[in-house]
């Protein structure tokens, strides 16, 4: 769901539903997750931030589905390709 380039690849803003149950909402470039977006794993963990060629890139935020000291675990930082 979203916009496509002349080759038929996702390009611009869109939503990608994967067979695994994961979902990506955000920017695409030439069919890849590229730009700002949110990837939600089937178990509700997520990454929210910048993407470069389908990989976490630069500033982002992740959540985990486990607790430390009864608090949800989250990580914020910088990822490099």
N, C-alpha and C positions, 0 to 999 in steps of 0.2 A: 504494500500500500504506500503510495507516494509518487514521486516524479522519476522519470527514466530518461536516459540519454538516447541518442539516435541508434546506438547499438543494442538498446533494450536493457541496459544495466541500471540499477538504482543510482540516482544522481540528484542530490538536493536532500530535502527533508523527507523522511519516511519512517515506516515501521516494518520490521522484519520479524516474522514468526518462524522459529526453527522447529524441526521435528522433535528435538530433544525436550521441547517445552519452554526453552529459553526465548527471550524476546529482546530486540534492540529497537530503541526509539531514538532517532537523531539524524545526523547528517551522513550522507553517502557521497562518495566520489568514485566514478567508474566502477560501481558495483561493490566497493569496499566501505566498511565503517570508517569514516574519515571526517574529522571535525568534532563537534560537541555531541555527546549522546549518552544514553543510559542503557546498559545491558543488564537484564534481569535473568538470573539463573533459575532453573526449575525449582530449586529449594528456597527461593526468595532472596538469596544473596544478590548483591548488585554492584556494578561499577558505574559511577557517574563522573564524567569528565571528558577529556580530550582523547581522540583516537587518531592514529596515523596508520593507514594501510592495514586495517583490521587488528591493530594492537593498541593497548593502553599507551598513552603518550602524554608526557608533561604532567600537569596538575590534575588530580583526580581524587575520588573518594570511594572507598569500598566498604561494604558491610559484610559481616560473617554471621553464620547461623549458630553461633555458640556463645556462651556467657562466660565472663570472667568476673568474679566477685558479684554475681547476680546482675551484671550489666551487659547489654549487647556490645559486641566487639566491633569496632569500626576503625578504619585506617584512612588517613588523609596524607597525601604526599605527592611526590613527583616521580613519575615513571619515565624511563628512557628506553627507546628502541635500541 
